Amino acid sequence: MLVSATVTSKGQITLPKPLRDALHIKEGDVIDFRIELDHAVLIRPQHFLDLAGSVEMPAELKNRTWSEIIDRAHGGRSSE
């Protein structure tokens, strides 16, 4: 799909409706732009929970509760 938009004097563009529809972008959504060589890529940021499992977890933290992990991060001090 190729759609065009015109840049205003303030450097703004309106995302064309076909683009918004294709990417399910609605009012209030945040979008990111990534520069790749001589062009920009528009990206819908992932939902935080979609990142689960994408970072290697140290063996000593696997199968621990969030409370245990937070307590360990605070040097063993209990948060209660």
Summary of the structure (lengths in Angstrom):
residues: 80
radius of gyration: 20.8
end to end distance: 54.5
largest distance: 56.3
contacts: 108
relative contact order: 0.09
helix: 28%
strand: 12%
